[in-house]
Amino acid sequence: MVFRNDLSPFALRLVLGGHELGVRWYGLAYVAGLVLAYAAFRRAIRDGRLKPKTDRALDRLFTASLVGVFAGGRLGFVLQSPVRLLRDPLFVFKVWEGGMAFFGGLVGVLLALGWVARKERLRLLDLTDVAAPVAMLGLGFGRLANFVNAELWGRPTGADWGVIYPKVDGLPRHPSELYEAASHFLAFAVLTPLARRSGRSGLLSALFLILYGGLRFVTDFWRDEPLLGALNTGQWASLAVAACGAGLMLARRKESVS
């Protein structure tokens, strides 16, 4: 049965002076992801998997994750919209209009965690290993919120599970946000048990990149039309992410053998 996506983006909504205000599901997804990251870092410190230099490490990790996700994600989205930026230079600050990019957020978090690693004399790969499973879960929450927001819709489809996005057109489309969310939850289910058994630094980080890139490459076939050859830009970027993960895994394996 085809579903019409008229869902409200607000978990809690107020109308003041003709303006909608409230708590959005998209914002709650980010909050959930950051809370999970905080809990994961705290547990890793308590269990001795992370041994920071100072007592401020946990606060630094949380703040770095927060700044890295939002600054990197926003900047990545802005760089994908150069025409809009030239037309409206203040667009970069209009966060209430939405707009975040995973690849920018990934770079932002890596830079932020790298700063913490240097300050606390920790290995960056140990930090990213702790963050990998909960990051995948947070990404899944984010894609569910994208579906509620009726954004990142897929290509038209004749399938019974098609979704109509009224603000786009009246055609049933692939709910590509739900496909991606399912892939993230699947990856989380793979990473979580490995986190309890893995003793090799960087393994979970490499698997995160491989799983994200590989699964995103597949789900994007139902999302965007090809732009560069037979693939879209998201798929090319996903291949690059997966290749980085494979390279990291090979490097860590060679190091462990030697």
C-alpha positions in Angstrom: 0.0 0.0 0.0 1.4 3.4 -1.0 2.0 5.7 2.0 1.5 9.5 1.8 4.2 11.2 3.9 2.4 14.0 5.7 4.3 13.4 8.9 5.0 16.4 11.2 8.7 17.2 11.7 7.9 18.3 15.2 7.9 16.0 18.3 6.5 19.0 20.2 5.1 22.0 18.4 4.0 25.5 19.4 2.7 28.3 17.2 3.6 31.8 18.4 2.9 34.8 16.3 2.2 32.7 13.2 5.6 31.0 13.5 6.1 27.3 14.3 8.4 26.6 17.2 9.2 23.3 18.9 11.3 20.3 19.2 12.0 18.5 16.0 12.6 14.8 15.5 15.7 15.7 13.5 17.2 17.5 16.5 16.3 14.7 18.8 18.1 12.3 16.5 21.3 14.3 17.0 20.8 14.6 20.7 20.4 10.8 20.9 23.5 10.2 18.9 25.6 12.6 21.1 24.2 11.1 24.3 25.2 7.6 23.1 28.7 8.8 22.2 29.1 10.3 25.7 28.0 7.1 27.3 30.3 5.0 25.1 33.3 7.2 25.9 32.5 7.2 29.6 32.3 3.4 29.7 35.5 3.0 27.7 37.3 5.2 30.3 35.8 3.4 33.2 36.7 0.0 31.7 40.3 1.1 31.0 40.0 0.8 27.3 40.8 4.5 27.1 43.4 5.9 29.6 43.4 9.7 29.1 45.9 12.0 30.8 43.5 14.3 32.5 40.1 14.2 34.3 38.7 16.6 31.6 38.9 14.0 28.9 35.3 13.0 28.9 34.1 16.6 28.6 36.6 17.2 25.9 35.4 14.2 24.0 31.8 15.2 24.2 32.5 18.8 23.2 34.8 17.7 20.3 32.1 15.3 19.0 29.5 18.0 19.2 31.5 20.7 17.4 32.9 18.2 14.9 29.5 16.8 13.9 27.7 20.2 13.6 30.6 22.3 12.2 31.8 19.6 9.8 28.3 18.5 8.7 27.1 22.1 8.1 30.3 23.1 6.2 30.1 20.0 4.1 26.5 20.8 3.2 27.3 24.4 2.4 30.2 23.4 0.1 27.7 21.2 -1.8 25.5 24.2 -2.5 28.0 26.8 -4.0 25.3 28.6 -6.1 23.1 29.2 -3.0 26.1 30.3 -1.0 27.0 32.9 -3.7 23.4 34.1 -3.8 23.1 34.3 0.0 26.4 34.4 1.9 24.5 34.2 5.3 23.1 30.8 4.2 25.9 29.1 6.1 24.5 30.4 9.4 20.8 29.5 8.7 20.9 26.2 10.5 17.2 26.4 11.2 16.6 25.7 7.5 18.3 22.4 7.8 21.2 21.0 5.9 23.9 18.6 7.1 26.3 16.4 5.1 27.6 13.0 6.4 31.0 13.3 4.7 31.6 16.8 6.1 30.6 15.6 9.6 32.9 12.6 9.3 35.9 14.9 8.6 34.8 17.3 11.3 34.6 14.5 13.9 38.0 13.0 12.9 39.7 16.4 13.2 38.0 17.1 16.6 38.9 13.7 18.0 42.4 14.1 16.7 42.7 17.2 18.8 41.5 15.4 21.9 43.9 12.5 21.2 46.8 14.9 21.1 45.7 16.7 24.3 45.0 13.5 26.2 47.9 11.4 24.7 45.5 8.9 23.3 45.5 7.0 20.0 43.0 8.4 17.5 42.1 4.9 16.3 41.2 3.9 19.9 38.8 6.9 20.1 37.2 6.1 16.7 36.9 2.4 17.6 34.8 3.4 20.6 32.7 5.8 18.6 32.1 3.6 15.6 29.1 1.4 16.7 27.2 4.3 18.3 27.9 6.6 15.4 26.3 4.0 13.1 23.2 3.9 15.4 23.0 7.6 15.5 23.1 7.8 11.7 20.2 5.4 11.6 18.2 7.7 13.9 19.1 10.6 11.6 17.8 8.8 8.5 14.5 8.0 10.2 14.3 11.7 11.0 15.0 12.5 7.4 12.0 10.4 6.5 9.8 12.2 9.0 11.0 15.5 7.4 10.1 14.2 3.9 13.6 14.8 2.6 16.3 12.8 0.7 13.5 11.0 -1.1 14.3 8.3 -3.7 13.5 7.7 -7.3 9.9 7.0 -8.6 8.8 3.4 -8.2 5.8 1.2 -8.9 6.4 -0.9 -5.9 3.6 -1.4 -3.3 5.8 0.1 -0.6 6.3 3.4 -2.5 5.9 6.7 -0.6 4.3 9.9 -1.9 6.1 13.1 -0.9 3.5 15.8 -1.4 6.0 18.6 -1.5 7.8 16.9 -4.4 5.0 15.5 -6.6 2.3 12.9 -6.6 4.5 10.0 -7.7 5.2 7.1 -5.4 8.9 7.1 -4.6 11.4 4.8 -3.0 11.8 5.7 0.7 15.5 5.8 0.4 15.9 7.3 3.9 14.4 4.1 5.3 16.7 1.9 3.2 19.7 3.8 4.6 18.3 3.6 8.1 17.9 -0.1 7.8 21.5 -0.4 6.5 22.9 1.6 9.4 21.0 -0.6 12.0 22.4 -3.7 10.2 25.9 -2.3 10.4 25.4 -1.5 14.1 24.4 -5.1 14.7 27.6 -6.2 13.1 29.9 -3.8 14.9 28.5 -4.1 18.4 29.5 -7.7 19.1 32.9 -7.1 17.5 33.5 -4.2 19.9 33.4 -6.6 22.8 35.9 -9.0 21.3 38.2 -6.9 19.2 41.7 -6.2 20.6 43.2 -4.7 17.5 43.2 -0.9 17.4 41.6 0.5 14.2 39.6 -2.6 13.3 36.2 -1.2 14.2 37.1 2.1 12.6 38.0 0.3 9.3 34.8 -1.8 9.4 32.8 1.3 10.0 34.1 2.9 6.9 33.8 -0.2 4.8 30.2 -0.9 5.9 29.1 2.6 5.6 30.6 3.1 2.2 29.5 -0.2 0.8 26.0 -0.1 2.1 25.5 3.6 1.1 26.8 2.7 -2.4 24.0 0.1 -2.7 21.1 2.2 -1.2 22.0 5.2 -3.4 20.9 3.3 -6.5 17.3 4.0 -5.3 18.1 7.6 -4.2 19.8 9.9 -6.8 20.1 9.7 -10.6 23.5 9.0 -12.0 25.6 12.2 -12.5 29.1 11.0 -13.2 29.1 8.0 -15.4 26.9 5.3 -14.2 27.0 6.5 -10.6 25.9 9.5 -8.6 28.2 11.7 -6.5 27.2 10.0 -3.3 28.2 6.6 -4.7 31.6 7.9 -5.8 32.1 9.4 -2.3 30.9 6.1 -0.7 33.5 4.1 -2.8 36.2 6.5 -1.5 35.1 6.0 2.1 35.0 2.2 1.7 38.5 2.2 0.0 39.9 4.2 3.0 38.4 1.6 5.3 40.0 -1.2 3.3 43.3 0.6 3.3 43.2 1.1 7.0 42.4 -2.5 7.7 45.3 -3.7 5.5 47.6 -1.3 7.3 46.6 -2.4 10.7 46.9 -6.1 9.7 50.4 -5.6 8.4 51.4 -3.7 11.6 50.0 -6.5 13.8 51.9 -9.2 11.8 55.1 -7.3 11.9 
